[in-house]
Amino acid sequence: MLKSIVKRIELILPVIGIIVLFYLLKSIGIEDIANAMSEVDPSMFAISALMVFIRKPIGAYKWYLLTRFQDFDIPYSK
């Protein structure tokens, strides 16, 4: 029962995300978004993107350590 609910949520959430994305694009306007992105400093954008890609594995490792400390076994593959 719980697994079927989780499966439904896993199917519904991406659809909701796409709907919200299209709503934001329509309400803000693609041209305004393009103008704002053209004003972004490329070096600052690269640094922020690098920080995101560095932070993700560190966060995953943190959760790995926390679950291991609690003797909570999580399978990493489905």
N, CA, C and O of each residue as an XYZ file, in Angstrom:
312
protein
N       0.824     -1.195      0.000
C       0.000      0.000      0.000
C       0.864      1.253      0.000
O       0.672      2.145     -0.826
N       1.818      1.321      0.926
C       2.682      2.490      1.017
C       3.547      2.626     -0.230
O       3.785      3.735     -0.710
N       4.018      1.491     -0.755
C       4.849      1.540     -1.960
C       4.066      2.068     -3.150
O       4.622      2.790     -3.979
N       2.788      1.725     -3.253
C       1.988      2.225     -4.370
C       1.766      3.732     -4.247
O       1.727      4.438     -5.254
N       1.622      4.218     -3.031
C       1.466      5.662     -2.821
C       2.751      6.384     -3.193
O       2.717      7.434     -3.835
N       3.881      5.821     -2.791
C       5.174      6.425     -3.125
C       5.375      6.436     -4.633
O       5.863      7.424     -5.182
N       5.009      5.357     -5.308
C       5.139      5.301     -6.774
C       4.285      6.380     -7.431
O       4.729      7.031     -8.378
N       3.073      6.574     -6.941
C       2.201      7.618     -7.501
C       2.808      9.000     -7.302
O       2.789      9.836     -8.205
N       3.340      9.226     -6.119
C       3.963     10.522     -5.843
C       5.172     10.730     -6.738
O       5.390     11.832     -7.239
N       5.969      9.669     -6.946
C       7.135      9.772     -7.828
C       6.725     10.096     -9.257
O       7.491     10.726     -9.986
N       5.548      9.686     -9.669
C       5.061     10.007    -11.010
C       4.457     11.405    -11.080
O       4.579     12.081    -12.102
N       3.813     11.839    -10.012
C       3.106     13.118    -10.022
C       4.049     14.304     -9.837
O       3.857     15.337    -10.478
N       5.053     14.186     -8.985
C       5.924     15.325     -8.682
C       6.637     15.902     -9.903
O       6.673     17.125    -10.038
N       7.207     15.092    -10.802
C       7.821     15.701    -11.993
C       6.813     16.453    -12.861
O       7.141     17.487    -13.444
N       5.605     15.942    -12.945
C       4.571     16.625    -13.731
C       4.242     17.975    -13.102
O       4.096     18.972    -13.809
N       4.127     18.008    -11.788
C       3.866     19.272    -11.093
C       5.022     20.242    -11.315
O       4.799     21.434    -11.527
N       6.250     19.741    -11.268
C       7.416     20.592    -11.515
C       7.406     21.195    -12.903
O       7.722     22.373    -13.073
N       7.046     20.398    -13.899
C       6.987     20.900    -15.278
C       5.886     21.944    -15.416
O       6.074     22.958    -16.089
N       4.750     21.706    -14.790
C       3.651     22.678    -14.849
C       4.072     24.001    -14.208
O       3.802     25.067    -14.761
N       4.723     23.944    -13.061
C       5.188     25.162    -12.387
C       6.222     25.882    -13.246
O       6.194     27.108    -13.353
N       7.138     25.126    -13.863
C       8.145     25.730    -14.734
C       7.496     26.466    -15.898
O       7.861     27.605    -16.191
N       6.533     25.826    -16.565
C       5.856     26.488    -17.680
C       5.069     27.711    -17.215
O       5.029     28.723    -17.914
N       4.448     27.626    -16.050
C       3.724     28.775    -15.516
C       4.672     29.945    -15.271
O       4.361     31.085    -15.618
N       5.832     29.661    -14.673
C       6.799     30.731    -14.412
C       7.337     31.322    -15.706
O       7.477     32.540    -15.824
N       7.638     30.468    -16.676
C       8.124     30.978    -17.960
C       7.079     31.859    -18.633
O       7.412     32.891    -19.216
N       5.825     31.454    -18.550
C       4.768     32.237    -19.180
C       4.513     33.547    -18.432
O       4.310     34.587    -19.059
N       4.523     33.503    -17.104
C       4.211     34.711    -16.341
C       5.370     35.705    -16.341
O       5.143     36.914    -16.376
N       6.608     35.213    -16.301
C       7.762     36.114    -16.309
C       8.112     36.509    -17.734
O       8.375     37.679    -18.015
N       8.114     35.551    -18.613
C       8.471     35.816    -19.998
C       9.891     35.358    -20.293
O      10.825     35.660    -19.551
N      10.033     34.634    -21.373
C      11.347     34.102    -21.748
C      12.316     35.235    -22.066
O      13.508     35.135    -21.776
N      11.811     36.301    -22.655
C      12.679     37.431    -23.009
C      13.277     38.087    -21.760
O      14.459     38.429    -21.740
N      12.457     38.258    -20.723
C      12.970     38.832    -19.471
C      14.006     37.920    -18.818
O      15.003     38.392    -18.271
N      13.766     36.625    -18.880
C      14.726     35.672    -18.321
C      16.031     35.715    -19.103
O      17.110     35.685    -18.513
N      15.940     35.785    -20.431
C      17.145     35.859    -21.263
C      17.918     37.146    -20.984
O      19.147     37.130    -20.925
N      17.206     38.257    -20.812
C      17.877     39.522    -20.487
C      18.588     39.445    -19.139
O      19.714     39.924    -19.000
N      17.937     38.850    -18.156
C      18.565     38.716    -16.837
C      19.783     37.804    -16.902
O      20.802     38.089    -16.272
N      19.691     36.716    -17.652
C      20.824     35.791    -17.771
C      21.990     36.420    -18.529
O      23.146     36.079    -18.280
N      21.694     37.333    -19.449
C      22.775     37.973    -20.202
C      23.578     38.941    -19.330
O      24.714     39.277    -19.664
N      22.999     39.385    -18.227
C      23.695     40.300    -17.323
C      24.527     39.577    -16.263
O      25.242     40.220    -15.493
N      24.439     38.257    -16.219
C      25.172     37.478    -15.214
C      26.643     37.411    -15.603
O      26.982     37.159    -16.759
N      27.514     37.640    -14.619
C      28.952     37.536    -14.836
C      29.311     36.060    -15.028
O      29.049     35.248    -14.140
N      29.910     35.694    -16.178
C      30.202     34.280    -16.448
C      31.113     33.632    -15.410
O      30.942     32.457    -15.084
N      32.078     34.385    -14.889
C      32.973     33.783    -13.895
C      32.226     33.484    -12.593
O      32.467     32.453    -11.966
N      31.329     34.371    -12.185
C      30.543     34.120    -10.978
C      29.580     32.952    -11.190
O      29.352     32.156    -10.279
N      29.024     32.857    -12.382
C      28.140     31.733    -12.694
C      28.908     30.419    -12.638
O      28.409     29.427    -12.107
N      30.125     30.410    -13.185
C      30.954     29.199    -13.175
C      31.328     28.810    -11.750
O      31.307     27.630    -11.401
N      31.666     29.793    -10.931
C      32.020     29.505     -9.537
C      30.819     28.935     -8.783
O      30.959     27.976     -8.024
N      29.654     29.517     -8.990
C      28.473     29.014     -8.283
C      28.095     27.618     -8.761
O      27.682     26.783     -7.956
N      28.228     27.352    -10.056
C      27.946     26.008    -10.565
C      28.932     24.999     -9.995
O      28.547     23.885     -9.639
N      30.194     25.381     -9.907
C      31.208     24.502     -9.330
C      30.898     24.199     -7.866
O      31.062     23.067     -7.412
N      30.452     25.207     -7.138
C      30.115     25.001     -5.729
C      28.944     24.032     -5.574
O      28.926     23.220     -4.649
N      27.974     24.117     -6.473
C      26.841     23.187     -6.417
C      27.324     21.763     -6.655
O      26.934     20.843     -5.936
N      28.177     21.579     -7.667
C      28.643     20.232     -7.984
C      29.581     19.676     -6.916
O      29.690     18.459     -6.771
N      30.246     20.528     -6.181
C      31.091     20.066     -5.079
C      30.232     19.735     -3.856
O      30.509     18.778     -3.132
N      29.202     20.528     -3.638
C      28.380     20.367     -2.439
C      27.539     19.090     -2.460
O      27.307     18.490     -1.410
N      27.088     18.673     -3.620
C      26.235     17.478     -3.707
C      26.932     16.227     -3.184
O      26.360     15.545     -2.333
N      28.143     15.884     -3.649
C      28.796     14.685     -3.098
C      29.128     14.815     -1.611
O      29.084     13.828     -0.877
N      29.457     16.025     -1.169
C      29.750     16.218      0.252
C      28.491     15.978      1.088
O      28.557     15.358      2.150
N      27.361     16.464      0.615
C      26.100     16.226      1.320
C      25.730     14.750      1.346
O      25.247     14.242      2.359
N      25.957     14.067      0.234
C      25.673     12.629      0.190
C      26.575     11.876      1.156
O      26.128     10.955      1.840
N      27.840     12.266      1.213
C      28.770     11.611      2.135
C      28.377     11.878      3.588
O      28.510     11.003      4.444
N      27.898     13.077      3.858
C      27.437     13.407      5.213
C      26.300     12.481      5.628
O      26.303     11.945      6.737
N      25.326     12.292      4.736
C      24.211     11.411      5.060
C      24.663      9.963      5.177
O      24.125      9.209      5.988
N      25.643      9.572      4.377
C      26.208      8.224      4.492
C      26.799      8.022      5.886
O      26.564      6.998      6.528
N      27.568      9.008      6.346
C      28.170      8.895      7.678
C      27.107      8.873      8.775
O      27.210      8.095      9.724
N      26.094      9.716      8.650
C      25.036      9.750      9.656
C      24.281      8.429      9.727
O      24.001      7.932     10.818
N      23.953      7.861      8.583
C      23.221      6.594      8.592
C      24.105      5.449      9.067
O      23.627      4.536      9.740
N      25.376      5.488      8.727
C      26.285      4.440      9.181
C      26.454      4.513     10.703
O      26.501      3.484     11.377
N      26.545      5.723     11.232
C      26.686      5.911     12.676
C      25.464      5.381     13.423
O      25.588      4.890     14.545
N      24.298      5.475     12.813
C      23.055      5.002     13.431
C      22.776      3.528     13.130
O      21.722      3.015     13.507
N      23.701      2.842     12.458
C      23.522      1.441     12.041
C      22.252      1.261     11.217
O      21.494      0.311     11.410
N      22.043      2.180     10.310
C      20.872      2.157      9.440
C      21.348      1.833      8.038
O      22.003      2.653      7.394
N      21.019      0.637      7.563
C      21.499      0.183      6.259
C      20.545      0.645      5.163
O      19.359      0.316      5.181
N      21.074      1.409      4.211
C      20.282      1.894      3.086
C      20.864      1.312      1.810
O      22.039      1.527      1.514
N      20.057      0.576      1.047
C      20.563      0.107     -0.249
C      20.634      1.285     -1.225
O      19.703      2.085     -1.310
N      21.730      1.382     -1.948
C      21.924      2.522     -2.839
C      21.426      2.265     -4.249
O      21.406      3.187     -5.065
N      21.029      1.060     -4.556
C      20.480      0.776     -5.885
C      19.075      0.222     -5.733
O      18.745     -0.444     -4.752
N      18.259      0.519     -6.735
C      16.872      0.030     -6.699
C      16.747     -1.231     -7.501
O      15.659     -1.798     -7.594
